[in-house]
Amino acid sequence: MARYETVLGVEVDEEIKKRAHAVMKANGMTIGGAVRRMVNLGIMEHRIPFEVTRDPAFEDVGMSDQVAEFYGISKGDFHFSGIRVGVNIRMDTAFKAEMRAFCRTMCTNPNNLVSMFLGQVAFELRMPFVD
């Protein structure tokens, strides 16, 4: 089991956190695990490993109506609650340093990268990478 020595704290909209958490739970992942995987993939591929879009054709496409209902998600109703909540992602110190370096090369920072990632997962109701 990995030993996590530090935490990356990010604030996101409450509805984004709720929807992203449901998607990740449906895929057997935690928010922290998905973020660490996304960053590792980005480092390996030398790119941000997801597209940011609000094209209506992609809204809610990744989850069936039945699964969305099971997780308490209203499809076709993506909106911001206006309430900011915290998301804490545990990671080891060396990984956090790698993440910061990766973000610098991508002209962003860890907080923005995680916020964009969770926002996209919440919008599409799917993980941008699934084995």
C-alpha positions in Angstrom: 0.0 0.0 0.0 1.3 3.5 -0.9 2.3 5.8 1.9 1.0 9.3 1.5 3.0 12.0 3.1 1.3 15.2 1.9 -2.0 16.5 0.7 -3.0 18.7 -2.2 -6.0 20.7 -1.2 -8.3 22.0 -3.9 -11.6 23.8 -3.8 -14.3 22.9 -6.3 -18.0 23.5 -6.8 -20.1 21.2 -4.6 -22.0 19.8 -7.6 -18.8 19.0 -9.5 -17.4 17.1 -6.5 -20.7 15.2 -6.1 -20.9 14.2 -9.8 -17.2 13.4 -10.2 -17.3 11.3 -7.0 -20.2 9.3 -8.4 -18.4 8.7 -11.7 -15.3 7.6 -10.0 -17.2 5.4 -7.5 -19.0 3.7 -10.5 -15.6 3.0 -12.0 -14.1 1.6 -8.7 -11.9 4.6 -8.1 -11.5 7.4 -5.6 -11.0 11.0 -6.5 -7.4 10.8 -5.2 -6.6 7.7 -7.2 -8.1 9.1 -10.4 -6.2 12.4 -10.0 -2.9 10.5 -9.4 -3.6 8.3 -12.4 -4.4 11.3 -14.6 -1.2 13.1 -13.6 0.9 9.9 -14.2 -0.7 9.6 -17.6 0.0 13.2 -18.4 3.6 12.9 -17.4 4.1 9.8 -19.5 2.3 11.3 -22.6 3.7 14.8 -22.2 0.2 16.3 -22.4 -2.9 17.1 -20.3 -4.7 13.7 -20.8 -8.2 15.0 -21.2 -10.0 17.5 -23.4 -11.9 20.4 -21.7 -15.2 21.0 -23.5 -18.8 22.1 -22.8 -20.1 20.9 -26.2 -23.7 19.8 -25.4 -23.0 16.6 -27.4 -20.8 15.4 -24.6 -23.0 16.3 -21.6 -23.9 13.2 -19.5 -22.8 10.8 -22.3 -20.8 8.5 -20.0 -23.4 7.2 -17.6 -26.7 5.3 -18.3 -29.9 6.7 -16.8 -30.1 3.8 -14.4 -26.6 4.2 -13.1 -27.1 8.0 -12.7 -30.3 7.4 -10.8 -28.5 4.9 -8.5 -25.8 7.5 -7.7 -28.4 10.3 -7.3 -27.2 12.2 -10.4 -29.7 14.3 -12.4 -28.8 13.9 -16.0 -29.4 16.9 -18.3 -29.1 19.2 -15.3 -25.4 20.0 -15.2 -25.1 23.2 -13.2 -22.9 24.8 -10.6 -24.2 25.0 -7.1 -22.1 28.1 -6.2 -20.9 26.4 -3.0 -17.2 25.8 -2.9 -16.1 22.6 -1.0 -12.7 21.1 -0.4 -11.1 18.1 -2.0 -8.0 16.7 -0.4 -5.8 14.4 -2.5 -3.1 12.5 -0.6 0.1 11.8 -2.3 3.8 11.3 -1.5 6.1 14.3 -1.5 8.1 13.2 -4.5 4.9 12.7 -6.6 3.7 16.2 -5.6 6.9 17.7 -6.8 6.6 15.8 -10.1 3.0 17.0 -10.4 4.1 20.6 -9.9 6.9 20.3 -12.5 4.4 18.7 -15.0 1.9 21.5 -14.4 4.6 24.2 -15.0 5.4 22.6 -18.4 1.7 22.7 -19.2 1.4 26.3 -18.1 -1.0 25.6 -15.3 -0.9 24.7 -11.6 -2.0 21.6 -9.7 -5.2 23.3 -8.3 -6.3 24.4 -11.8 -5.5 21.0 -13.3 -7.5 19.1 -10.7 -10.4 21.5 -11.0 -10.5 21.2 -14.8 -10.3 17.4 -14.5 -13.1 17.1 -12.0 -15.2 19.5 -13.9 -14.8 17.6 -17.1 -15.6 14.2 -15.4 -18.7 15.8 -13.9 -19.8 17.3 -17.2 -19.4 14.1 -19.2 -20.2 11.7 -16.4 -17.3 9.5 -17.5 -13.6 9.1 -16.9 -11.5 10.4 -19.8 -9.4 7.2 -19.5 -10.7 3.8 -18.7 -9.0 0.5 -19.3 
